[in-house]
Amino acid sequence: MQTFFEDYKTIIIFLHILSAVVWVGGMIAIKFAVHPVIQTIDEPKIRLGTNLRIVGRLFNLVMPFIVMSILCALLIIQGAGYAGGFIYLKEAIWTVMSLNYMYMYIQRKQAQTLFNRGDLAGAKAKMQLLPTILLPINIVLGVVAIFLGVMLRG
Ligand code: HEM
């Protein structure tokens, strides 16, 4: 494992950082640049439908990067011999972020089904917590994980 890590160190760390950029950056872009503009659409059906499509695309985009971030992290900690509190903390943060992501993914999928059936109120209720609580939680945790990464590098 050590030799593998030594040979591919640069690319492994690069892929770990790229995952963070896409996952955390994607959420920040949707929350602060895309979502406020969508809210200005007057027609409720178009507004909700656009929201569902954009969030759906973000969730599909970040899925492989979530897996890649933990795979690269495991290679880094094995290969470079990292241990200690910050590592456990980052593992815990990744787990909470992934569970939160899975919950949001399911909520959005169910909302899409309701929307397709014409149940706008039901779909809206399913999406309610995403921009106000769930996405901000993951943004804050993601930023903390990035900061801890910088601390670990030293
Ligand atoms: C939750 C998602 C995560 C994000 C957003 C993230 C982000 C980052 C970033 C941006 C860096 C680079 C810091 C720098 O170049 O100064 C980094 C480094 C690092 N991360 Fe993560 N990370 C995550 C999850 C994890 C997990 C789960 C672990 C291990 C259990 C981990 C272990 C590390 C280690 C050991 C480094 C230092 C790598 C080195 O030697 O250069 N990360 N992380």
Backbone and ligand atoms as CSV (ligand in chain L), in Angstrom:
chain,resi,resn,atom,element,x,y,z
A,1,MET,N,N,0.835,-1.221,0.000
A,1,MET,CA,C,0.000,0.000,0.000
A,1,MET,C,C,0.864,1.265,0.000
A,2,GLN,N,N,1.964,1.218,0.842
A,2,GLN,CA,C,2.863,2.378,0.943
A,2,GLN,C,C,3.483,2.710,-0.423
A,3,THR,N,N,3.935,1.625,-1.130
A,3,THR,CA,C,4.584,1.824,-2.427
A,3,THR,C,C,3.582,2.397,-3.425
A,4,PHE,N,N,2.369,1.819,-3.411
A,4,PHE,CA,C,1.312,2.309,-4.315
A,4,PHE,C,C,1.074,3.792,-4.058
A,5,PHE,N,N,0.968,4.162,-2.753
A,5,PHE,CA,C,0.721,5.558,-2.403
A,5,PHE,C,C,1.873,6.453,-2.856
A,6,GLU,N,N,3.119,5.987,-2.614
A,6,GLU,CA,C,4.287,6.777,-3.016
A,6,GLU,C,C,4.275,7.027,-4.524
A,7,ASP,N,N,3.914,5.984,-5.299
A,7,ASP,CA,C,3.924,6.107,-6.762
A,7,ASP,C,C,2.859,7.066,-7.272
A,8,TYR,N,N,1.689,7.068,-6.597
A,8,TYR,CA,C,0.553,7.848,-7.119
A,8,TYR,C,C,0.108,8.977,-6.174
A,9,LYS,N,N,1.048,9.359,-5.277
A,9,LYS,CA,C,0.742,10.365,-4.247
A,9,LYS,C,C,0.086,11.632,-4.802
A,10,THR,N,N,0.713,12.208,-5.812
A,10,THR,CA,C,0.224,13.480,-6.349
A,10,THR,C,C,-1.199,13.337,-6.888
A,11,ILE,N,N,-1.423,12.280,-7.668
A,11,ILE,CA,C,-2.745,12.115,-8.288
A,11,ILE,C,C,-3.807,11.798,-7.225
A,12,ILE,N,N,-3.425,11.023,-6.191
A,12,ILE,CA,C,-4.395,10.660,-5.140
A,12,ILE,C,C,-4.817,11.913,-4.356
A,13,ILE,N,N,-3.835,12.736,-3.972
A,13,ILE,CA,C,-4.173,13.958,-3.223
A,13,ILE,C,C,-4.957,14.919,-4.119
A,14,PHE,N,N,-4.546,14.981,-5.403
A,14,PHE,CA,C,-5.262,15.835,-6.360
A,14,PHE,C,C,-6.740,15.412,-6.443
A,15,LEU,N,N,-6.991,14.088,-6.553
A,15,LEU,CA,C,-8.375,13.607,-6.686
A,15,LEU,C,C,-9.172,13.855,-5.402
A,16,HIS,N,N,-8.493,13.771,-4.230
A,16,HIS,CA,C,-9.164,14.064,-2.956
A,16,HIS,C,C,-9.587,15.548,-2.919
A,17,ILE,N,N,-8.691,16.413,-3.359
A,17,ILE,CA,C,-9.012,17.850,-3.356
A,17,ILE,C,C,-10.069,18.167,-4.414
A,18,LEU,N,N,-9.952,17.526,-5.587
A,18,LEU,CA,C,-10.947,17.755,-6.650
A,18,LEU,C,C,-12.353,17.357,-6.173
A,19,SER,N,N,-12.433,16.241,-5.437
A,19,SER,CA,C,-13.741,15.804,-4.908
A,19,SER,C,C,-14.336,16.876,-4.013
A,20,ALA,N,N,-13.459,17.462,-3.169
A,20,ALA,CA,C,-13.932,18.515,-2.260
A,20,ALA,C,C,-14.408,19.729,-3.051
A,21,VAL,N,N,-13.663,20.073,-4.099
A,21,VAL,CA,C,-14.017,21.246,-4.914
A,21,VAL,C,C,-15.396,21.038,-5.542
A,22,VAL,N,N,-15.621,19.853,-6.145
A,22,VAL,CA,C,-16.879,19.604,-6.852
A,22,VAL,C,C,-18.044,19.475,-5.860
A,23,TRP,N,N,-17.818,18.688,-4.784
A,23,TRP,CA,C,-18.909,18.428,-3.815
A,23,TRP,C,C,-19.298,19.710,-3.071
A,24,VAL,N,N,-18.310,20.319,-2.403
A,24,VAL,CA,C,-18.609,21.493,-1.572
A,24,VAL,C,C,-18.878,22.720,-2.459
A,25,GLY,N,N,-18.059,22.888,-3.500
A,25,GLY,CA,C,-18.248,24.022,-4.412
A,25,GLY,C,C,-19.594,23.946,-5.130
A,26,GLY,N,N,-19.990,22.732,-5.504
A,26,GLY,CA,C,-21.275,22.544,-6.188
A,26,GLY,C,C,-22.424,22.977,-5.299
A,27,MET,N,N,-22.365,22.589,-4.026
A,27,MET,CA,C,-23.447,22.954,-3.095
A,27,MET,C,C,-23.490,24.466,-2.886
A,28,ILE,N,N,-22.315,25.086,-2.754
A,28,ILE,CA,C,-22.264,26.540,-2.535
A,28,ILE,C,C,-22.830,27.277,-3.756
A,29,ALA,N,N,-22.465,26.807,-4.956
A,29,ALA,CA,C,-22.948,27.461,-6.187
A,29,ALA,C,C,-24.471,27.373,-6.286
A,30,ILE,N,N,-25.019,26.195,-5.977
A,30,ILE,CA,C,-26.478,26.033,-6.067
A,30,ILE,C,C,-27.171,26.927,-5.026
A,31,LYS,N,N,-26.650,26.877,-3.797
A,31,LYS,CA,C,-27.307,27.609,-2.688
A,31,LYS,C,C,-27.262,29.130,-2.896
A,32,PHE,N,N,-26.086,29.639,-3.270
A,32,PHE,CA,C,-25.929,31.101,-3.267
A,32,PHE,C,C,-26.022,31.757,-4.645
A,33,ALA,N,N,-25.840,30.979,-5.741
A,33,ALA,CA,C,-25.915,31.609,-7.071
A,33,ALA,C,C,-27.154,31.166,-7.841
A,34,VAL,N,N,-27.453,29.866,-7.833
A,34,VAL,CA,C,-28.546,29.372,-8.684
A,34,VAL,C,C,-29.913,29.518,-8.001
A,35,HIS,N,N,-30.003,29.035,-6.738
A,35,HIS,CA,C,-31.302,28.991,-6.057
A,35,HIS,C,C,-31.973,30.370,-5.926
A,36,PRO,N,N,-31.235,31.428,-5.501
A,36,PRO,CA,C,-31.891,32.738,-5.368
A,36,PRO,C,C,-32.469,33.236,-6.689
A,37,VAL,N,N,-31.825,32.897,-7.808
A,37,VAL,CA,C,-32.331,33.351,-9.110
A,37,VAL,C,C,-33.588,32.564,-9.481
A,38,ILE,N,N,-33.596,31.272,-9.195
A,38,ILE,CA,C,-34.789,30.456,-9.506
A,38,ILE,C,C,-35.995,30.970,-8.720
A,39,GLN,N,N,-35.742,31.430,-7.490
A,39,GLN,CA,C,-36.848,31.922,-6.651
A,39,GLN,C,C,-37.556,33.128,-7.259
A,40,THR,N,N,-36.910,33.791,-8.222
A,40,THR,CA,C,-37.540,34.966,-8.842
A,40,THR,C,C,-38.498,34.575,-9.970
A,41,ILE,N,N,-38.563,33.285,-10.321
A,41,ILE,CA,C,-39.520,32.834,-11.350
A,41,ILE,C,C,-40.924,32.879,-10.741
A,42,ASP,N,N,-41.835,33.581,-11.410
A,42,ASP,CA,C,-43.178,33.794,-10.853
A,42,ASP,C,C,-44.047,32.542,-10.870
A,43,GLU,N,N,-44.012,31.824,-11.968
A,43,GLU,CA,C,-44.874,30.648,-12.148
A,43,GLU,C,C,-44.439,29.501,-11.216
A,44,PRO,N,N,-45.288,29.140,-10.212
A,44,PRO,CA,C,-44.859,28.154,-9.205
A,44,PRO,C,C,-44.453,26.801,-9.789
A,45,LYS,N,N,-45.167,26.355,-10.823
A,45,LYS,CA,C,-44.861,25.040,-11.383
A,45,LYS,C,C,-43.486,25.027,-12.057
A,46,ILE,N,N,-43.217,26.092,-12.802
A,46,ILE,CA,C,-41.906,26.178,-13.488
A,46,ILE,C,C,-40.798,26.327,-12.439
A,47,ARG,N,N,-41.078,27.140,-11.387
A,47,ARG,CA,C,-40.086,27.362,-10.323
A,47,ARG,C,C,-39.708,26.040,-9.649
A,48,LEU,N,N,-40.725,25.286,-9.227
A,48,LEU,CA,C,-40.468,24.024,-8.536
A,48,LEU,C,C,-39.826,22.984,-9.467
A,49,GLY,N,N,-40.339,22.922,-10.696
A,49,GLY,CA,C,-39.794,21.963,-11.668
A,49,GLY,C,C,-38.324,22.246,-11.955
A,50,THR,N,N,-37.969,23.537,-12.095
A,50,THR,CA,C,-36.576,23.906,-12.364
A,50,THR,C,C,-35.696,23.566,-11.165
A,51,ASN,N,N,-36.207,23.877,-9.965
A,51,ASN,CA,C,-35.483,23.534,-8.737
A,51,ASN,C,C,-35.172,22.044,-8.686
A,52,LEU,N,N,-36.205,21.235,-8.941
A,52,LEU,CA,C,-36.046,19.777,-8.873
A,52,LEU,C,C,-35.005,19.298,-9.882
A,53,ARG,N,N,-35.048,19.851,-11.094
A,53,ARG,CA,C,-34.114,19.396,-12.137
A,53,ARG,C,C,-32.685,19.785,-11.788
A,54,ILE,N,N,-32.494,21.025,-11.319
A,54,ILE,CA,C,-31.135,21.496,-11.009
A,54,ILE,C,C,-30.543,20.708,-9.840
A,55,VAL,N,N,-31.333,20.544,-8.778
A,55,VAL,CA,C,-30.833,19.806,-7.610
A,55,VAL,C,C,-30.558,18.344,-7.987
A,56,GLY,N,N,-31.428,17.781,-8.841
A,56,GLY,CA,C,-31.215,16.410,-9.304
A,56,GLY,C,C,-29.906,16.264,-10.047
A,57,ARG,N,N,-29.605,17.243,-10.904
A,57,ARG,CA,C,-28.340,17.184,-11.658
A,57,ARG,C,C,-27.146,17.332,-10.722
A,58,LEU,N,N,-27.252,18.230,-9.725
A,58,LEU,CA,C,-26.146,18.397,-8.768
A,58,LEU,C,C,-25.909,17.081,-8.031
A,59,PHE,N,N,-26.989,16.462,-7.554
A,59,PHE,CA,C,-26.848,15.230,-6.772
A,59,PHE,C,C,-26.209,14.111,-7.595
A,60,ASN,N,N,-26.588,14.005,-8.874
A,60,ASN,CA,C,-25.970,12.974,-9.718
A,60,ASN,C,C,-24.508,13.291,-9.998
A,61,LEU,N,N,-24.233,14.578,-10.171
A,61,LEU,CA,C,-22.853,14.986,-10.440
A,61,LEU,C,C,-21.932,14.652,-9.274
A,62,VAL,N,N,-22.374,14.956,-8.037
A,62,VAL,CA,C,-21.464,14.803,-6.895
A,62,VAL,C,C,-21.325,13.347,-6.420
A,63,MET,N,N,-22.267,12.482,-6.788
A,63,MET,CA,C,-22.233,11.107,-6.274
A,63,MET,C,C,-20.863,10.420,-6.444
A,64,PRO,N,N,-20.299,10.371,-7.671
A,64,PRO,CA,C,-18.993,9.705,-7.792
A,64,PRO,C,C,-17.885,10.412,-7.011
A,65,PHE,N,N,-18.013,11.728,-6.826
A,65,PHE,CA,C,-16.972,12.468,-6.110
A,65,PHE,C,C,-17.012,12.184,-4.602
A,66,ILE,N,N,-18.217,11.872,-4.081
A,66,ILE,CA,C,-18.334,11.508,-2.663
A,66,ILE,C,C,-17.576,10.202,-2.418
A,67,VAL,N,N,-17.775,9.249,-3.328
A,67,VAL,CA,C,-17.084,7.960,-3.203
A,67,VAL,C,C,-15.574,8.164,-3.379
A,68,MET,N,N,-15.227,8.989,-4.390
A,68,MET,CA,C,-13.806,9.203,-4.663
A,68,MET,C,C,-13.104,9.876,-3.477
A,69,SER,N,N,-13.790,10.802,-2.802
A,69,SER,CA,C,-13.145,11.515,-1.695
A,69,SER,C,C,-12.757,10.555,-0.576
A,70,ILE,N,N,-13.652,9.594,-0.243
A,70,ILE,CA,C,-13.327,8.680,0.866
A,70,ILE,C,C,-12.294,7.645,0.421
A,71,LEU,N,N,-12.378,7.179,-0.847
A,71,LEU,CA,C,-11.383,6.208,-1.316
A,71,LEU,C,C,-9.977,6.819,-1.278
A,72,CYS,N,N,-9.860,8.049,-1.786
A,72,CYS,CA,C,-8.555,8.715,-1.778
A,72,CYS,C,C,-8.102,8.979,-0.342
A,73,ALA,N,N,-9.066,9.376,0.533
A,73,ALA,CA,C,-8.716,9.651,1.932
A,73,ALA,C,C,-8.144,8.386,2.585
A,74,LEU,N,N,-8.770,7.234,2.311
A,74,LEU,CA,C,-8.288,5.982,2.915
A,74,LEU,C,C,-6.887,5.647,2.400
A,75,LEU,N,N,-6.659,5.877,1.109
A,75,LEU,CA,C,-5.315,5.630,0.555
A,75,LEU,C,C,-4.296,6.561,1.205
A,76,ILE,N,N,-4.698,7.826,1.409
A,76,ILE,CA,C,-3.773,8.811,2.003
A,76,ILE,C,C,-3.420,8.400,3.438
A,77,ILE,N,N,-4.460,8.048,4.234
A,77,ILE,CA,C,-4.141,7.764,5.651
A,77,ILE,C,C,-3.352,6.466,5.800
A,78,GLN,N,N,-3.624,5.481,4.931
A,78,GLN,CA,C,-2.829,4.247,4.954
A,78,GLN,C,C,-1.403,4.528,4.503
A,79,GLY,N,N,-1.312,5.183,3.344
A,79,GLY,CA,C,-0.008,5.385,2.706
A,79,GLY,C,C,0.892,6.343,3.449
A,80,ALA,N,N,0.317,7.431,3.979
A,80,ALA,CA,C,1.153,8.444,4.622
A,80,ALA,C,C,1.214,8.239,6.133
A,81,GLY,N,N,0.436,7.257,6.638
A,81,GLY,CA,C,0.476,6.940,8.070
A,81,GLY,C,C,-0.169,7.986,8.955
A,82,TYR,N,N,-1.195,8.663,8.442
A,82,TYR,CA,C,-1.907,9.639,9.275
A,82,TYR,C,C,-2.726,8.907,10.342
A,83,ALA,N,N,-2.805,9.483,11.540
A,83,ALA,CA,C,-3.666,8.927,12.598
A,83,ALA,C,C,-4.043,10.083,13.515
A,84,GLY,N,N,-4.994,9.802,14.429
A,84,GLY,CA,C,-5.313,10.821,15.433
A,84,GLY,C,C,-6.675,11.448,15.275
A,85,GLY,N,N,-6.919,12.407,16.164
A,85,GLY,CA,C,-8.241,13.004,16.311
A,85,GLY,C,C,-8.819,13.637,15.062
A,86,PHE,N,N,-7.976,14.357,14.307
A,86,PHE,CA,C,-8.483,15.033,13.106
A,86,PHE,C,C,-8.980,14.027,12.074
A,87,ILE,N,N,-8.308,12.863,12.031
A,87,ILE,CA,C,-8.712,11.826,11.064
A,87,ILE,C,C,-10.095,11.294,11.447
A,88,TYR,N,N,-10.301,10.996,12.747
A,88,TYR,CA,C,-11.623,10.514,13.196
A,88,TYR,C,C,-12.679,11.573,12.932
A,89,LEU,N,N,-12.297,12.829,13.179
A,89,LEU,CA,C,-13.248,13.927,12.976
A,89,LEU,C,C,-13.647,14.024,11.503
A,90,LYS,N,N,-12.640,13.905,10.603
A,90,LYS,CA,C,-12.949,13.985,9.172
A,90,LYS,C,C,-13.801,12.799,8.741
A,91,GLU,N,N,-13.520,11.621,9.307
A,91,GLU,CA,C,-14.334,10.443,8.969
A,91,GLU,C,C,-15.788,10.656,9.409
A,92,ALA,N,N,-15.933,11.222,10.624
A,92,ALA,CA,C,-17.281,11.485,11.146
A,92,ALA,C,C,-17.996,12.518,10.271
A,93,ILE,N,N,-17.272,13.561,9.886
A,93,ILE,CA,C,-17.872,14.602,9.040
A,93,ILE,C,C,-18.307,14.007,7.703
A,94,TRP,N,N,-17.431,13.180,7.102
A,94,TRP,CA,C,-17.760,12.573,5.812
A,94,TRP,C,C,-19.031,11.711,5.957
A,95,THR,N,N,-19.105,10.954,7.072
A,95,THR,CA,C,-20.261,10.072,7.281
A,95,THR,C,C,-21.549,10.885,7.412
A,96,VAL,N,N,-21.517,11.938,8.226
A,96,VAL,CA,C,-22.720,12.769,8.408
A,96,VAL,C,C,-23.112,13.422,7.079
A,97,MET,N,N,-22.097,13.947,6.352
A,97,MET,CA,C,-22.396,14.595,5.062
A,97,MET,C,C,-23.000,13.600,4.074
A,98,SER,N,N,-22.483,12.370,4.068
A,98,SER,CA,C,-22.986,11.363,3.120
A,98,SER,C,C,-24.407,10.938,3.480
A,99,LEU,N,N,-24.678,10.768,4.785
A,99,LEU,CA,C,-26.031,10.396,5.207
A,99,LEU,C,C,-27.018,11.514,4.870
A,100,ASN,N,N,-26.595,12.746,5.126
A,100,ASN,CA,C,-27.431,13.910,4.805
A,100,ASN,C,C,-27.684,13.968,3.294
A,101,TYR,N,N,-26.626,13.702,2.515
A,101,TYR,CA,C,-26.755,13.693,1.053
A,101,TYR,C,C,-27.767,12.623,0.629
A,102,MET,N,N,-27.653,11.411,1.196
A,102,MET,CA,C,-28.562,10.316,0.818
A,102,MET,C,C,-30.014,10.678,1.144
A,103,TYR,N,N,-30.203,11.298,2.323
A,103,TYR,CA,C,-31.547,11.710,2.727
A,103,TYR,C,C,-32.111,12.729,1.726
A,104,MET,N,N,-31.259,13.724,1.374
A,104,MET,CA,C,-31.715,14.754,0.427
A,104,MET,C,C,-32.007,14.136,-0.937
A,105,TYR,N,N,-31.159,13.164,-1.327
A,105,TYR,CA,C,-31.328,12.501,-2.622
A,105,TYR,C,C,-32.703,11.831,-2.687
A,106,ILE,N,N,-33.053,11.106,-1.608
A,106,ILE,CA,C,-34.340,10.382,-1.561
A,106,ILE,C,C,-35.505,11.378,-1.531
A,107,GLN,N,N,-35.366,12.433,-0.720
A,107,GLN,CA,C,-36.424,13.455,-0.644
A,107,GLN,C,C,-36.695,14.061,-2.024
A,108,ARG,N,N,-35.608,14.380,-2.741
A,108,ARG,CA,C,-35.764,14.999,-4.064
A,108,ARG,C,C,-36.419,14.035,-5.044
A,109,LYS,N,N,-36.032,12.768,-4.972
A,109,LYS,CA,C,-36.597,11.763,-5.873
A,109,LYS,C,C,-38.110,11.609,-5.615
A,110,GLN,N,N,-38.472,11.564,-4.327
A,110,GLN,CA,C,-39.897,11.443,-3.986
A,110,GLN,C,C,-40.656,12.700,-4.422
A,111,ALA,N,N,-39.999,13.868,-4.242
A,111,ALA,CA,C,-40.628,15.128,-4.652
A,111,ALA,C,C,-40.861,15.135,-6.159
A,112,GLN,N,N,-39.898,14.602,-6.917
A,112,GLN,CA,C,-40.023,14.545,-8.379
A,112,GLN,C,C,-41.220,13.674,-8.781
A,113,THR,N,N,-41.389,12.540,-8.078
A,113,THR,CA,C,-42.520,11.648,-8.380
A,113,THR,C,C,-43.842,12.370,-8.114
A,114,LEU,N,N,-43.920,13.068,-6.963
A,114,LEU,CA,C,-45.141,13.808,-6.632
A,114,LEU,C,C,-45.396,14.902,-7.672
A,115,PHE,N,N,-44.333,15.597,-8.041
A,115,PHE,CA,C,-44.437,16.687,-9.033
A,115,PHE,C,C,-44.962,16.137,-10.359
A,116,ASN,N,N,-44.414,14.991,-10.783
A,116,ASN,CA,C,-44.831,14.400,-12.065
A,116,ASN,C,C,-46.310,13.998,-12.039
A,117,ARG,N,N,-46.802,13.668,-10.817
A,117,ARG,CA,C,-48.222,13.311,-10.685
A,117,ARG,C,C,-49.120,14.546,-10.565
A,118,GLY,N,N,-48.490,15.722,-10.489
A,118,GLY,CA,C,-49.258,16.964,-10.399
A,118,GLY,C,C,-49.498,17.442,-8.975
A,119,ASP,N,N,-48.886,16.742,-7.996
A,119,ASP,CA,C,-49.040,17.139,-6.590
A,119,ASP,C,C,-47.951,18.164,-6.225
A,120,LEU,N,N,-48.201,19.419,-6.601
A,120,LEU,CA,C,-47.207,20.471,-6.373
A,120,LEU,C,C,-46.972,20.730,-4.887
A,121,ALA,N,N,-48.075,20.753,-4.106
A,121,ALA,CA,C,-47.946,21.047,-2.673
A,121,ALA,C,C,-47.123,19.960,-1.984
A,122,GLY,N,N,-47.390,18.695,-2.325
A,122,GLY,CA,C,-46.643,17.578,-1.738
A,122,GLY,C,C,-45.173,17.641,-2.101
A,123,ALA,N,N,-44.894,17.951,-3.371
A,123,ALA,CA,C,-43.506,18.027,-3.833
A,123,ALA,C,C,-42.776,19.174,-3.134
A,124,LYS,N,N,-43.466,20.292,-2.995
A,124,LYS,CA,C,-42.856,21.465,-2.345
A,124,LYS,C,C,-42.524,21.146,-0.883
A,125,ALA,N,N,-43.459,20.453,-0.209
A,125,ALA,CA,C,-43.243,20.105,1.204
A,125,ALA,C,C,-42.014,19.202,1.354
A,126,LYS,N,N,-41.840,18.277,0.418
A,126,LYS,CA,C,-40.682,17.363,0.471
A,126,LYS,C,C,-39.360,18.108,0.319
A,127,MET,N,N,-39.390,19.219,-0.451
A,127,MET,CA,C,-38.157,19.950,-0.755
A,127,MET,C,C,-37.864,21.056,0.259
A,128,GLN,N,N,-38.832,21.339,1.122
A,128,GLN,CA,C,-38.751,22.494,2.026
A,128,GLN,C,C,-37.432,22.627,2.807
A,129,LEU,N,N,-36.981,21.521,3.400
A,129,LEU,CA,C,-35.806,21.589,4.275
A,129,LEU,C,C,-34.476,21.653,3.523
A,130,LEU,N,N,-34.502,21.345,2.224
A,130,LEU,CA,C,-33.224,21.264,1.501
A,130,LEU,C,C,-32.444,22.579,1.486
A,131,PRO,N,N,-33.022,23.675,0.910
A,131,PRO,CA,C,-32.212,24.899,0.841
A,131,PRO,C,C,-32.056,25.609,2.172
A,132,THR,N,N,-32.992,25.361,3.117
A,132,THR,CA,C,-32.962,26.133,4.365
A,132,THR,C,C,-32.083,25.495,5.441
A,133,ILE,N,N,-32.065,24.161,5.517
A,133,ILE,CA,C,-31.339,23.500,6.609
A,133,ILE,C,C,-30.324,22.460,6.110
A,134,LEU,N,N,-30.804,21.509,5.292
A,134,LEU,CA,C,-29.960,20.349,4.975
A,134,LEU,C,C,-28.739,20.711,4.132
A,135,LEU,N,N,-28.939,21.505,3.070
A,135,LEU,CA,C,-27.811,21.908,2.232
A,135,LEU,C,C,-26.831,22.802,3.016
A,136,PRO,N,N,-27.323,23.807,3.775
A,136,PRO,CA,C,-26.390,24.606,4.581
A,136,PRO,C,C,-25.576,23.770,5.579
A,137,ILE,N,N,-26.202,22.737,6.179
A,137,ILE,CA,C,-25.450,21.880,7.115
A,137,ILE,C,C,-24.267,21.248,6.382
A,138,ASN,N,N,-24.530,20.717,5.188
A,138,ASN,CA,C,-23.447,20.068,4.446
A,138,ASN,C,C,-22.392,21.063,3.955
A,139,ILE,N,N,-22.820,22.281,3.659
A,139,ILE,CA,C,-21.839,23.295,3.237
A,139,ILE,C,C,-20.896,23.611,4.397
A,140,VAL,N,N,-21.478,23.826,5.590
A,140,VAL,CA,C,-20.644,24.156,6.762
A,140,VAL,C,C,-19.697,22.988,7.078
A,141,LEU,N,N,-20.243,21.759,7.090
A,141,LEU,CA,C,-19.404,20.592,7.389
A,141,LEU,C,C,-18.294,20.443,6.338
A,142,GLY,N,N,-18.645,20.687,5.075
A,142,GLY,CA,C,-17.660,20.568,3.994
A,142,GLY,C,C,-16.528,21.574,4.171
A,143,VAL,N,N,-16.877,22.797,4.545
A,143,VAL,CA,C,-15.848,23.830,4.736
A,143,VAL,C,C,-14.949,23.453,5.927
A,144,VAL,N,N,-15.565,22.905,6.987
A,144,VAL,CA,C,-14.762,22.460,8.149
A,144,VAL,C,C,-13.821,21.328,7.714
A,145,ALA,N,N,-14.327,20.395,6.887
A,145,ALA,CA,C,-13.483,19.281,6.415
A,145,ALA,C,C,-12.301,19.798,5.594
A,146,ILE,N,N,-12.540,20.818,4.789
A,146,ILE,CA,C,-11.442,21.398,3.992
A,146,ILE,C,C,-10.406,22.024,4.927
A,147,PHE,N,N,-10.899,22.763,5.935
A,147,PHE,CA,C,-9.984,23.400,6.896
A,147,PHE,C,C,-9.148,22.340,7.626
A,148,LEU,N,N,-9.813,21.247,8.052
A,148,LEU,CA,C,-9.084,20.175,8.744
A,148,LEU,C,C,-8.039,19.539,7.822
A,149,GLY,N,N,-8.379,19.461,6.513
A,149,GLY,CA,C,-7.420,18.930,5.533
A,149,GLY,C,C,-6.160,19.779,5.496
A,150,VAL,N,N,-6.356,21.094,5.505
A,150,VAL,CA,C,-5.202,22.008,5.491
A,150,VAL,C,C,-4.385,21.831,6.772
A,151,MET,N,N,-5.087,21.694,7.912
A,151,MET,CA,C,-4.402,21.489,9.206
A,151,MET,C,C,-3.581,20.182,9.169
A,152,LEU,N,N,-4.187,19.120,8.578
A,152,LEU,CA,C,-3.494,17.830,8.531
A,152,LEU,C,C,-2.217,17.915,7.705
A,153,ARG,N,N,-2.290,18.654,6.631
A,153,ARG,CA,C,-1.103,18.823,5.760
A,153,ARG,C,C,0.032,19.519,6.502
A,154,GLY,N,N,-0.381,20.460,7.361
A,154,GLY,CA,C,0.617,21.163,8.166
A,154,GLY,C,C,1.366,22.224,7.384
L,1,HEM,C1,C,-15.832,15.322,3.979
L,1,HEM,C2,C,-15.256,15.513,2.866
L,1,HEM,C3,C,-13.820,15.950,2.771
L,1,HEM,C4,C,-13.381,17.127,2.269
L,1,HEM,C5,C,-14.241,18.245,1.726
L,1,HEM,C6,C,-11.936,17.121,2.349
L,1,HEM,C7,C,-11.114,18.125,1.895
L,1,HEM,C8,C,-9.733,18.119,1.905
L,1,HEM,C9,C,-8.860,19.081,1.283
L,1,HEM,C10,C,-9.325,20.296,0.483
L,1,HEM,C11,C,-7.586,18.723,1.557
L,1,HEM,C12,C,-6.316,19.417,1.061
L,1,HEM,C13,C,-5.752,20.381,2.040
L,1,HEM,C14,C,-4.465,20.998,1.530
L,1,HEM,O1,O,-4.070,20.783,0.396
L,1,HEM,O2,O,-3.861,21.730,2.296
L,1,HEM,C15,C,-7.634,17.522,2.345
L,1,HEM,C16,C,-6.547,16.852,2.821
L,1,HEM,C17,C,-6.596,15.718,3.573
L,1,HEM,N1,N,-7.725,14.999,3.909
L,1,HEM,FE1,FE,-9.619,15.453,3.397
L,1,HEM,N2,N,-11.535,15.968,2.952
L,1,HEM,C18,C,-12.656,15.215,3.213
L,1,HEM,C19,C,-12.709,13.979,3.799
L,1,HEM,C20,C,-11.615,13.345,4.353
L,1,HEM,C21,C,-11.657,12.106,5.080
L,1,HEM,C22,C,-12.922,11.295,5.354
L,1,HEM,C23,C,-10.369,11.842,5.480
L,1,HEM,C24,C,-9.832,10.706,6.280
L,1,HEM,C25,C,-10.483,9.969,7.042
L,1,HEM,C26,C,-9.521,12.881,4.979
L,1,HEM,C27,C,-8.167,12.951,5.156
L,1,HEM,C28,C,-7.335,13.915,4.646
L,1,HEM,C29,C,-5.893,13.935,4.814
L,1,HEM,C30,C,-5.067,12.929,5.575
L,1,HEM,C31,C,-5.432,15.071,4.145
L,1,HEM,C32,C,-3.980,15.537,4.021
L,1,HEM,C33,C,-3.427,15.045,2.712
L,1,HEM,C34,C,-1.970,15.404,2.522
L,1,HEM,O3,O,-1.132,14.767,3.113
L,1,HEM,O4,O,-1.721,16.291,1.751
L,1,HEM,N3,N,-10.316,13.778,4.289
L,1,HEM,N4,N,-8.966,17.178,2.548
